[in-house]
Amino acid sequence: MATVMAATLATAGAGAQQIDMSQGGAVVVTARGGFEWRENEQVVIASVDARAVRGDVTVLADRLIAHYRKKGTGPGGAAPAPTQASATQAAVAPGATGAPDSGGNEVYRLEADDHVRIFTATDFAQGDHAVYDIDQAVLLMTGHNLKLTTPQDVLTARDSMEYWSQRHIAVGRGDAVVVTNDGRRLKADVLVGYTTDPNDPQSGAQPAGAQPQATPAAAGKPAAPPADPLLASGKLKRVEAFGNVEVRTQTDIVYGDRGVYVPDTGMARIVGHVRITRGDNQLNGPAADVNMKTGIAHIISDPTQRVHGLLVPNNAQGDQGLGGTAAKPATPPPTAKAPAP
């Protein structure tokens, strides 16, 4: 029979089905191999088919490590910031052994090792190793086959993946690729995806009619969760790409140094050493706009730089539509810096 450790705190209001363990009701951890308590290190280890559940979020791994501290203190002994959800107060069910004092300790970080899978009703993440910082509501995953799947898109990466649930940001590092559910594909060294807040009625993440208009008496109450579970993870609203950017359409491949993609419009702006290729044909320029819906890419002219092209005669694929006509000069968007590792 599995040993059970339950960590409890006051239950927060119902929220979206994102991967967010910083708030909610009780945390329940089970493991076929039982628990090990290392008092000097202030950790509790659950081994063999370990599972942690809090609200809508489930974590599965070969081993789970819960780091705890004195209740009500943050890093370095300071009180946690008031805007962050309180960490869990540890308590152990009858029959469990080696447990911290349930009266004055709280879990502030959860680690998962080997065959890690983290999921809600809508989102799924996988990797070899994961660390969840409860104070910051940040998930960091490393290892092989890193993947974050939502109803709108799939993000993969080679080196690491971050998910900032309260800031609605996902970051993939190292050959990062995002593929939307309608087949649009963007690749770069680093990808940063921004999603809407599914609990914000102004975000557009909720279906029409799902969120009633607030009355004066209810204006200050938290928004109800979306009625459609497929919208509960938040809608992808913007992707920023840094380093070796590659955008693929039905006919063209566009390369550049940086890029920004807005799914609602289907438009991507690529800047820096831009190349548009179709078969053996190629256009080079300072920037390009790519319509991911139509597959048409346009080189954007710059008064200080010339546009270069290589068009191969009698190309079986033809050169019609390659790069379109040069658009009017436009100022590329302000240079954005990639988040620090």
WOKAQUI-V526944 format. One record per helix or strand of 2 or more residues. SS is the DSSP state (alpha for helix, beta for strand). FROM is the first residue (numbers start at 1). LEN is the number of residues. If there is no record, write none. Layout:
SS/FROM/LEN
SS/FROM/LEN
This chain:
beta/3/6
beta/27/5
beta/35/4
beta/43/12
beta/57/14
alpha/75/3
beta/88/5
beta/105/15
beta/124/10
beta/138/5
beta/146/4
beta/153/5
beta/160/5
beta/169/12
beta/185/11
alpha/229/3
beta/236/13
beta/253/10
beta/267/12
beta/281/11
beta/296/5
beta/308/3
